[in-house]
Amino acid sequence: MINISRAGLPMSSDTLAYILKLLATGESDTVEFKSSFDREALETVAAFANSSGGTLLVGVTDAALVKGVTLGKETLNEWLGQIKSSTSPSIIPDIEALELGGKIIVVVTTPPFPVKPVAFKGKYFRRTASSNHQMPLSQIADMYLQSLQISWDSYSHDRAGLDDLDVQQITEFIAEVNYNRKELADFMAAQGYAEHFDAGLASTNNIAFMPLPE
């Protein structure tokens, strides 16, 4: 989202307090200062997306001095386009231009991306302390698996074979699953939410009125 309505206008007291707090605290794992919107700024946005999210202040030096930036009519749209085109999956952060001490700074707020990792020009970065670090292949793979909620027990076990499987436990597990599935099917049919057919169970229009758990 782009918001330039505050550029040249006084900030609210809450927004001013927030910006001043970021400047006083300095760079961290969730805060970065950049004098200009360059490649490192784009890299930082991707790193924030792969971590816990963060705020990028453009127009501020590493020493937290407000330098300001010059914005044209389409500058923020161009910056947003650069972020979208250089990241995969594409990131669309919130971008806002604010006036502080007579100078314009741009606040780029990036939430953690739900499907990680996010690539920046084919490379993957993560935020650690106040720096961006390129991720090794093992970390990229782990982050991808965690993002898909694939747990440790989904990995293959190199030292186990078919002879190690407990056939009785597997048979009991399958029987329990099938029993519970039959109970559910009978319940759905009894309530009028489904009907039994030779090919299996089919839902009825009445399923639209089935109460959902709160």
Buried (B, 14 or more C-beta within 10 A) or exposed (E): EBEBEBBEEEBEEEBEEBBEEBBEEEBEBBBBBBBEBEEEBBBBBBBBBBBEBBBBBBBBEEEBEBBBBEBEEEBBEEBBEBBBEBBBBEBEBBBBBBBBEEBBBBBBBBEEBEEBBBBBEEEBBBBEEBEBEEBEEEBBEBBBBEBEEEEEEEEEEEEEEEEEEEEEEEEEEEEEEEEEEEEEBEEBBEEEBBEEEEEEBEEEEEEEEEEEEE
